[in-house]
Amino acid sequence: MIRDHGGNVGEIARRYGIDEDTILDFSANINPLGYSPALKEAIIKNFDSILNYPDMDSVDLVAGLSRYHDIEEDHIMVGNGSTEFMYSIPLAFKPKKALIVTPAFSEYEKGLRIAGADVTYFQTDETRKFSIDISFLCSRLGEGFDILYLCNPANPTGILTPREQLLTLIARAQEIGVLSVIDEAFIDFVEEESVKRAILEFSNLIVLRSMTKFFGVPGLRIGYVMAALPRIATIKDKRIPWSVNALVQKAAVKALWDSHYIMKTRDYVCHERDVLRHALHEISGLQAFEGAANFLFVSIDRSAGLTSTELRNRLEPEGILIRDCSNFVGLDDRYFRVAVKSHDQNMVLIEKLKGIIQ
């Protein structure tokens, strides 16, 4: 079964008889530098903590996140990846009518529908280079919606909506009683654009964050929300007990304070993203959009003679995975997404694409 996410390394290895260690996975947007050495040291040092139940409130990790973001601890709640909250938030607030800015991560809609919400889309498209018309979105909010979901930078397009525009949107949502869920899974690369401090001003704002992408730990599952105190309290009422394991709680704190790793990650990804985008542009029939995250969104011209699905299927047997975006709401089979990996790995991808498309 093909899943509607990236990162299916084990599945592809079994299907084609490929050693997992040889697969180049451009479908999952994980830090190309790997995880912080401080994180591994903390896991080894605290390994015996698995003998006890983990702290249900993740007190030490919440305190670390509080210092990292300069936001009081009471405004932060940790979970088993940010995806946990994509299911618990709808169950906690029971929205009847939801608006999702698309294309978007499919788990938003799944969580909302499980909670019984009616889902509507606000579609961005290539005519505006997938940017959001904030004025139009503000006007759409008045159509009886209870909750809004928006990812910034967007996934899969990587397009960044400026902070000031989002604050205008959040303010309008608060005026008419719409809960705003802003997913900042990729904002670590442009932290200055985060709306996290706006939770102190807007009681309708919930900010989703993840350590998966930037800190390179998809297997550990670390996510958190930041919101006004009443919102945090409501979400906690629906939480799963002990969802964050003891090793994660110990290790994640150390990663937050590895300043060398954090700075190196931002510099490396920014540089390699530009190099990769330029190289993709050099391939006739491909257009890579400017993005603010650790991946690039690419369109295939019909003149290239193949679809994103066909391209994915051509690359998989060679141990190269890309994210076919044809199953995102509002996209068709002209779009795919590739993570920014190491320079040498990026160039392997480029040469493979040249061999197929040119």
HULINPE-V187569 format. One record per residue. N is the residue number from 0. RES is the residue in one letter. BURIAL is + if it has 24 or more other ideal C-beta (glycine too) atoms within 12 Angstrom, else -. D_CENTER is the distance of its C-alpha to the mean C-alpha in whole Angstrom. Layout:
BEGIN
((N,RES,BURIAL,D_CENTER) (N,RES,BURIAL,D_CENTER))
END
This chain:
BEGIN
((0,M,-,23) (1,I,-,20) (2,R,-,17) (3,D,-,14) (4,H,+,11) (5,G,+,12) (6,G,+,13) (7,N,+,16) (8,V,+,18) (9,G,-,21) (10,E,-,22) (11,I,+,22) (12,A,-,24) (13,R,-,27) (14,R,-,27) (15,Y,-,28) (16,G,-,30) (17,I,-,28) (18,D,-,27) (19,E,-,24) (20,D,-,24) (21,T,-,25) (22,I,+,22) (23,L,+,20) (24,D,+,16) (25,F,+,14) (26,S,+,12) (27,A,+,10) (28,N,+,8) (29,I,+,10) (30,N,+,12) (31,P,+,15) (32,L,+,18) (33,G,-,17) (34,Y,+,17) (35,S,+,19) (36,P,-,23) (37,A,+,23) (38,L,+,21) (39,K,+,23) (40,E,-,26) (41,A,+,25) (42,I,+,24) (43,I,-,28) (44,K,-,30) (45,N,+,28) (46,F,-,29) (47,D,-,31) (48,S,-,29) (49,I,-,28) (50,L,-,32) (51,N,-,31) (52,Y,-,29) (53,P,+,26) (54,D,+,26) (55,M,-,25) (56,D,+,24) (57,S,+,22) (58,V,-,24) (59,D,+,24) (60,L,+,20) (61,V,+,20) (62,A,+,23) (63,G,+,21) (64,L,+,18) (65,S,+,21) (66,R,-,22) (67,Y,+,19) (68,H,+,18) (69,D,-,22) (70,I,+,21) (71,E,-,24) (72,E,+,23) (73,D,-,24) (74,H,+,21) (75,I,+,18) (76,M,+,18) (77,V,+,16) (78,G,+,15) (79,N,+,14) (80,G,+,10) (81,S,+,9) (82,T,+,10) (83,E,+,13) (84,F,+,13) (85,M,+,12) (86,Y,+,15) (87,S,+,17) (88,I,+,17) (89,P,+,18) (90,L,+,21) (91,A,+,22) (92,F,+,22) (93,K,-,23) (94,P,+,23) (95,K,-,25) (96,K,+,23) (97,A,+,20) (98,L,+,18) (99,I,+,15) (100,V,+,14) (101,T,+,14) (102,P,+,13) (103,A,+,10) (104,F,+,8) (105,S,+,11) (106,E,+,11) (107,Y,+,11) (108,E,+,15) (109,K,-,16) (110,G,+,16) (111,L,+,18) (112,R,-,20) (113,I,-,21) (114,A,+,22) (115,G,-,24) (116,A,+,22) (117,D,-,23) (118,V,+,20) (119,T,+,21) (120,Y,+,19) (121,F,+,19) (122,Q,+,18) (123,T,+,17) (124,D,+,19) (125,E,-,21) (126,T,-,24) (127,R,-,22) (128,K,-,19) (129,F,+,17) (130,S,+,17) (131,I,+,18) (132,D,-,21) (133,I,+,21) (134,S,-,25) (135,F,-,24) (136,L,+,21) (137,C,+,23) (138,S,-,26) (139,R,+,25) (140,L,+,24) (141,G,-,27) (142,E,-,27) (143,G,-,27) (144,F,+,24) (145,D,+,23) (146,I,+,19) (147,L,+,17) (148,Y,+,13) (149,L,+,11) (150,C,+,8) (151,N,+,9) (152,P,+,8) (153,A,+,8) (154,N,+,6) (155,P,+,9) (156,T,+,11) (157,G,+,10) (158,I,+,12) (159,L,+,13) (160,T,+,15) (161,P,-,17) (162,R,+,17) (163,E,-,21) (164,Q,+,20) (165,L,+,17) (166,L,+,20) (167,T,+,23) (168,L,+,21) (169,I,+,20) (170,A,+,24) (171,R,+,25) (172,A,+,23) (173,Q,+,24) (174,E,-,28) (175,I,+,28) (176,G,-,26) (177,V,+,23) (178,L,+,20) (179,S,+,17) (180,V,+,13) (181,I,+,11) (182,D,+,7) (183,E,+,7) (184,A,+,4) (185,F,+,5) (186,I,+,9) (187,D,+,10) (188,F,+,12) (189,V,+,13) (190,E,+,14) (191,E,-,17) (192,E,+,15) (193,S,+,14) (194,V,+,16) (195,K,+,16) (196,R,-,19) (197,A,+,20) (198,I,+,20) (199,L,-,23) (200,E,-,25) (201,F,+,23) (202,S,+,23) (203,N,+,21) (204,L,+,18) (205,I,+,15) (206,V,+,12) (207,L,+,9) (208,R,+,8) (209,S,+,7) (210,M,+,9) (211,T,+,8) (212,K,+,7) (213,F,+,10) (214,F,+,12) (215,G,+,12) (216,V,+,13) (217,P,+,11) (218,G,+,15) (219,L,+,15) (220,R,+,13) (221,I,+,12) (222,G,+,11) (223,Y,+,12) (224,V,+,13) (225,M,+,16) (226,A,+,18) (227,A,+,22) (228,L,-,24) (229,P,-,25) (230,R,+,22) (231,I,+,21) (232,A,-,24) (233,T,+,24) (234,I,+,20) (235,K,+,22) (236,D,-,25) (237,K,+,23) (238,R,+,21) (239,I,-,22) (240,P,-,24) (241,W,-,23) (242,S,+,20) (243,V,+,19) (244,N,+,21) (245,A,+,24) (246,L,+,23) (247,V,+,19) (248,Q,+,21) (249,K,+,23) (250,A,+,21) (251,A,+,18) (252,V,+,20) (253,K,+,22) (254,A,+,19) (255,L,+,18) (256,W,-,21) (257,D,+,21) (258,S,-,22) (259,H,-,23) (260,Y,+,20) (261,I,+,17) (262,M,-,20) (263,K,-,20) (264,T,+,16) (265,R,+,16) (266,D,-,19) (267,Y,+,19) (268,V,+,15) (269,C,+,17) (270,H,-,20) (271,E,+,19) (272,R,+,17) (273,D,-,20) (274,V,+,22) (275,L,+,20) (276,R,+,20) (277,H,-,23) (278,A,+,24) (279,L,+,22) (280,H,-,24) (281,E,-,28) (282,I,+,27) (283,S,-,29) (284,G,+,27) (285,L,+,24) (286,Q,+,22) (287,A,+,19) (288,F,+,17) (289,E,+,17) (290,G,+,13) (291,A,+,12) (292,A,+,9) (293,N,+,10) (294,F,+,10) (295,L,+,13) (296,F,+,14) (297,V,+,17) (298,S,+,20) (299,I,+,23) (300,D,-,26) (301,R,-,29) (302,S,-,31) (303,A,+,29) (304,G,-,31) (305,L,+,28) (306,T,+,25) (307,S,+,21) (308,T,+,22) (309,E,-,25) (310,L,+,23) (311,R,+,21) (312,N,+,24) (313,R,+,26) (314,L,+,24) (315,E,+,23) (316,P,-,27) (317,E,+,27) (318,G,+,24) (319,I,+,21) (320,L,+,18) (321,I,+,16) (322,R,+,14) (323,D,+,16) (324,C,+,15) (325,S,+,18) (326,N,+,17) (327,F,+,14) (328,V,+,16) (329,G,+,18) (330,L,+,18) (331,D,-,21) (332,D,-,21) (333,R,+,21) (334,Y,+,18) (335,F,+,16) (336,R,+,13) (337,V,+,13) (338,A,+,12) (339,V,+,14) (340,K,+,16) (341,S,-,20) (342,H,-,22) (343,D,-,24) (344,Q,+,22) (345,N,+,21) (346,M,-,24) (347,V,+,25) (348,L,+,22) (349,I,+,24) (350,E,-,27) (351,K,+,26) (352,L,+,25) (353,K,-,28) (354,G,-,30) (355,I,+,29) (356,I,+,29) (357,Q,-,32))
END
